[in-house]
Amino acid sequence: MKKTIVLLAISFAFLHCSSNNTIETSSSTNIHGKRFECEEPRPEACTFYYEPVCAKPINETFSNGCFACMNEEVEFYVLGECKK
């Protein structure tokens, strides 16, 4: 029973972060040509994978888009690390 609850909690966290927390728009601001807007509600939990993004307007690199959008100062992010 405990294993089932833990698996459900992990699945919910994964689905919550991967489901429509970002919208791809047609504006292009980086070499990859993708810009992702952070939406409300902000994610509360994220999976640990490394796909670096540059959060705007704070110009800070996060390990992935979910972690970037957890920060209330972030409006959108682009793929790749921020230029220093």
DRENBA-975035 format. One record per residue (C-alpha): z, x, y; residue in three letters; residue number from 1. Coordinates in pm, whole numbers. Example, Ala and Ser with C-alpha at 12.3 -4.5 7.8 and 13.67 -1.06 7.14 Angstrom:
BEGIN
<site><up>780</up><east>1230</east><north>-450</north><residu>ALA</residu><num>1</num></site>
<site><up>714</up><east>1367</east><north>-106</north><residu>SER</residu><num>2</num></site>
***
This chain:
BEGIN
<site><up>0</up><east>0</east><north>0</north><residu>MET</residu><num>1</num></site>
<site><up>89</up><east>283</east><north>242</north><residu>LYS</residu><num>2</num></site>
<site><up>-241</up><east>457</east><north>166</north><residu>LYS</residu><num>3</num></site>
<site><up>-430</up><east>137</east><north>248</north><residu>THR</residu><num>4</num></site>
<site><up>-253</up><east>99</east><north>582</north><residu>ILE</residu><num>5</num></site>
<site><up>-316</up><east>463</east><north>674</north><residu>VAL</residu><num>6</num></site>
<site><up>-684</up><east>434</east><north>578</north><residu>LEU</residu><num>7</num></site>
<site><up>-720</up><east>116</east><north>781</north><residu>LEU</residu><num>8</num></site>
<site><up>-556</up><east>280</east><north>1084</north><residu>ALA</residu><num>9</num></site>
<site><up>-784</up><east>583</east><north>1061</north><residu>ILE</residu><num>10</num></site>
<site><up>-1090</up><east>363</east><north>1014</north><residu>SER</residu><num>11</num></site>
<site><up>-996</up><east>152</east><north>1315</north><residu>PHE</residu><num>12</num></site>
<site><up>-947</up><east>460</east><north>1533</north><residu>ALA</residu><num>13</num></site>
<site><up>-1282</up><east>601</east><north>1423</north><residu>PHE</residu><num>14</num></site>
<site><up>-1467</up><east>274</east><north>1479</north><residu>LEU</residu><num>15</num></site>
<site><up>-1298</up><east>221</east><north>1814</north><residu>HIS</residu><num>16</num></site>
<site><up>-1416</up><east>560</east><north>1941</north><residu>CYS</residu><num>17</num></site>
<site><up>-1762</up><east>542</east><north>1798</north><residu>SER</residu><num>18</num></site>
<site><up>-1835</up><east>183</east><north>1895</north><residu>SER</residu><num>19</num></site>
<site><up>-2001</up><east>122</east><north>2228</north><residu>ASN</residu><num>20</num></site>
<site><up>-1765</up><east>326</east><north>2442</north><residu>ASN</residu><num>21</num></site>
<site><up>-2068</up><east>480</east><north>2607</north><residu>THR</residu><num>22</num></site>
<site><up>-2401</up><east>354</east><north>2726</north><residu>ILE</residu><num>23</num></site>
<site><up>-2705</up><east>574</east><north>2734</north><residu>GLU</residu><num>24</num></site>
<site><up>-2889</up><east>532</east><north>3061</north><residu>THR</residu><num>25</num></site>
<site><up>-3233</up><east>639</east><north>3169</north><residu>SER</residu><num>26</num></site>
<site><up>-3104</up><east>881</east><north>3434</north><residu>SER</residu><num>27</num></site>
<site><up>-3132</up><east>1242</east><north>3336</north><residu>SER</residu><num>28</num></site>
<site><up>-2889</up><east>1505</east><north>3461</north><residu>THR</residu><num>29</num></site>
<site><up>-2914</up><east>1783</east><north>3202</north><residu>ASN</residu><num>30</num></site>
<site><up>-3150</up><east>1967</east><north>2973</north><residu>ILE</residu><num>31</num></site>
<site><up>-3091</up><east>1713</east><north>2693</north><residu>HIS</residu><num>32</num></site>
<site><up>-3199</up><east>1429</east><north>2922</north><residu>GLY</residu><num>33</num></site>
<site><up>-2902</up><east>1204</east><north>2843</north><residu>LYS</residu><num>34</num></site>
<site><up>-2625</up><east>1066</east><north>3059</north><residu>ARG</residu><num>35</num></site>
<site><up>-2345</up><east>858</east><north>2910</north><residu>PHE</residu><num>36</num></site>
<site><up>-2130</up><east>621</east><north>3120</north><residu>GLU</residu><num>37</num></site>
<site><up>-1761</up><east>571</east><north>3034</north><residu>CYS</residu><num>38</num></site>
<site><up>-1673</up><east>206</east><north>2990</north><residu>GLU</residu><num>39</num></site>
<site><up>-1354</up><east>7</east><north>3005</north><residu>GLU</residu><num>40</num></site>
<site><up>-1140</up><east>-19</east><north>2809</north><residu>PRO</residu><num>41</num></site>
<site><up>-1102</up><east>356</east><north>2776</north><residu>ARG</residu><num>42</num></site>
<site><up>-1057</up><east>496</east><north>2423</north><residu>PRO</residu><num>43</num></site>
<site><up>-698</up><east>544</east><north>2308</north><residu>GLU</residu><num>44</num></site>
<site><up>-773</up><east>767</east><north>2008</north><residu>ALA</residu><num>45</num></site>
<site><up>-1061</up><east>999</east><north>1924</north><residu>CYS</residu><num>46</num></site>
<site><up>-1192</up><east>1184</east><north>1620</north><residu>THR</residu><num>47</num></site>
<site><up>-1179</up><east>1562</east><north>1618</north><residu>PHE</residu><num>48</num></site>
<site><up>-1536</up><east>1689</east><north>1609</north><residu>TYR</residu><num>49</num></site>
<site><up>-1700</up><east>1943</east><north>1837</north><residu>TYR</residu><num>50</num></site>
<site><up>-1995</up><east>1824</east><north>2040</north><residu>GLU</residu><num>51</num></site>
<site><up>-1920</up><east>1962</east><north>2389</north><residu>PRO</residu><num>52</num></site>
<site><up>-1987</up><east>1747</east><north>2693</north><residu>VAL</residu><num>53</num></site>
<site><up>-1957</up><east>1806</east><north>3066</north><residu>CYS</residu><num>54</num></site>
<site><up>-1750</up><east>1533</east><north>3234</north><residu>ALA</residu><num>55</num></site>
<site><up>-1850</up><east>1425</east><north>3583</north><residu>LYS</residu><num>56</num></site>
<site><up>-1749</up><east>1426</east><north>3864</north><residu>PRO</residu><num>57</num></site>
<site><up>-1465</up><east>1660</east><north>3760</north><residu>ILE</residu><num>58</num></site>
<site><up>-1706</up><east>1915</east><north>3604</north><residu>ASN</residu><num>59</num></site>
<site><up>-1480</up><east>1988</east><north>3305</north><residu>GLU</residu><num>60</num></site>
<site><up>-1592</up><east>2054</east><north>2946</north><residu>THR</residu><num>61</num></site>
<site><up>-1441</up><east>1832</east><north>2673</north><residu>PHE</residu><num>62</num></site>
<site><up>-1487</up><east>1868</east><north>2297</north><residu>SER</residu><num>63</num></site>
<site><up>-1672</up><east>1534</east><north>2277</north><residu>ASN</residu><num>64</num></site>
<site><up>-1752</up><east>1222</east><north>2478</north><residu>GLY</residu><num>65</num></site>
<site><up>-1460</up><east>1021</east><north>2346</north><residu>CYS</residu><num>66</num></site>
<site><up>-1207</up><east>1274</east><north>2476</north><residu>PHE</residu><num>67</num></site>
<site><up>-1393</up><east>1292</east><north>2808</north><residu>ALA</residu><num>68</num></site>
<site><up>-1376</up><east>915</east><north>2856</north><residu>CYS</residu><num>69</num></site>
<site><up>-1002</up><east>910</east><north>2783</north><residu>MET</residu><num>70</num></site>
<site><up>-960</up><east>1078</east><north>3124</north><residu>ASN</residu><num>71</num></site>
<site><up>-953</up><east>813</east><north>3399</north><residu>GLU</residu><num>72</num></site>
<site><up>-1117</up><east>1054</east><north>3647</north><residu>GLU</residu><num>73</num></site>
<site><up>-1434</up><east>1077</east><north>3438</north><residu>VAL</residu><num>74</num></site>
<site><up>-1716</up><east>837</east><north>3532</north><residu>GLU</residu><num>75</num></site>
<site><up>-1982</up><east>974</east><north>3296</north><residu>PHE</residu><num>76</num></site>
<site><up>-2068</up><east>1281</east><north>3092</north><residu>TYR</residu><num>77</num></site>
<site><up>-2374</up><east>1480</east><north>2991</north><residu>VAL</residu><num>78</num></site>
<site><up>-2433</up><east>1669</east><north>2668</north><residu>LEU</residu><num>79</num></site>
<site><up>-2344</up><east>2036</east><north>2664</north><residu>GLY</residu><num>80</num></site>
<site><up>-2080</up><east>2254</east><north>2826</north><residu>GLU</residu><num>81</num></site>
<site><up>-2038</up><east>2257</east><north>3204</north><residu>CYS</residu><num>82</num></site>
<site><up>-2208</up><east>2537</east><north>3393</north><residu>LYS</residu><num>83</num></site>
<site><up>-1955</up><east>2773</east><north>3551</north><residu>LYS</residu><num>84</num></site>
***
